[in-house]
Amino acid sequence: MPKIAVVEDNPDNRLLVSAILEDSYSVVEYENGPLALAGLPYASADLVLLDISLPEMDGIEVLARLRADDRIRRLPVIALTAHAAVSDREKFIAAGFDDYVTKPIVDEGILLGAIEKLLHP
């Protein structure tokens, strides 16, 4: 079963994402960037769902550090964010995210489709 790492500081959002994913994926959760950066090299994750608005270190900085780590630099990373303007999507893709999904997650098919597209191109 593919493993998805969810990096999200809001426990309700982590619960929702885990509930959406639990039938098809194994899920490992991190509540902030430093915990994710410490755990991801050892988590054997196949994909990361990364919140942008994290305390301590935002998702863009977390992504930059992931991409700088040879052990996990090729992991597909999807931005999860409440920033929903067209320019935001372009900004996050330019920063190196593989895809972008807005919160709140109203249609779980969008999230699942983005994950499938990256896991099974």
N, C-alpha and C positions, 0 to 999 in steps of 0.2 A: 504494500500500500504506500503510495507516495506520501512524503512528509512535508507539511507546510509549516513554516515558522511565522507566527503572528507577533509583530512588535507593535503594541498598542497600550497606552497608559490607562485608558478608561476600561475598568473591569466589565461594564455592561457591553461595551463594544467587543471586547475579547470574547465574552460569552456568546454574543450574537454570531460572530464570525465562526467560532468553534462549532456552534450548533448547525450552521450552514454547511460546514466542511466535514463534520464527523462521520457521515455515512460513506464518504469516498476517500477521505484522507486521514492520515495520522497528523495530529496537531501538537506543536510545541509552542509555548507562549513565553513572551518576554514583556515586562511592563515598562522598560525604558531602553534607550540606546546602549548605555554601557553594559547592561546585562546581556543584550543581544550580541554585542561585539565579543563579549567574553564567551558566550555559549555557542554561537553559530559555527565556529570552526570545528566543533565536536558533535553537533546535532544531527549531522547527515541529512539536513533538509534539502528538499528538491526545489523549493521556491520560498520566497519571503514576501509577506504582506507587511508593508512598513508604513506606519502612520507618519505624517509629516509633522504635526504639532505635538512633539514630545517634550517633556521637561528635561532639563539639563543639556540635551543635545538634540537638535531637530533632525527630522528624517533625512534631509539633504546631507547633513554632516555624517550621519550614520552610513548612508549610501557611499559617500566618498571614502570612508574608512573601510567599508566592505570591499569596494573596488580596489583598494590599495593592498589588500591582504591576499597573497597568492593562493591561499587555501580555499578561499570562498569568492574570489573575484568574479567568477563566471555564473554564480547563482542568479537566476532570474529574480528580479525584485519589482513588485507592483506597489506603486504609491497608493495609500489609502488616505483620503483627505476630504475635508469639508470645503476646500478651495475648489470652486466649480466653474470658474470662468475659462473660456477657450484659451486665453493667454496663460492660465495656470497649467493646463495640460501641456502646452508647448514648453513651458519652463521646466516642468518635471521630466519630460522626455529628454530635453536638452541636458539636464543634470545627470542623465544616465539611467533613469528608471526604464524598465522594459515595457511597462504599461501603467495605467492610471485608472483608479476606480474611485468615484466620489462617495462620500458618506453624507447622510445616513444611507445605508444599503436598503433600498426599497425593493429592488428587483434582484434577487439573489442570482438569477441567471446571468446577469452582467458580470458579477464577480466570478462565478464558476466558468463562464465562457473565457474570461481573461486568463484564468489559471490554466484551463485546458489548452488554450492557444499556445501558451509558453511551454507547457509540459509535453505536448504532442504536436509540434509544428507541422 
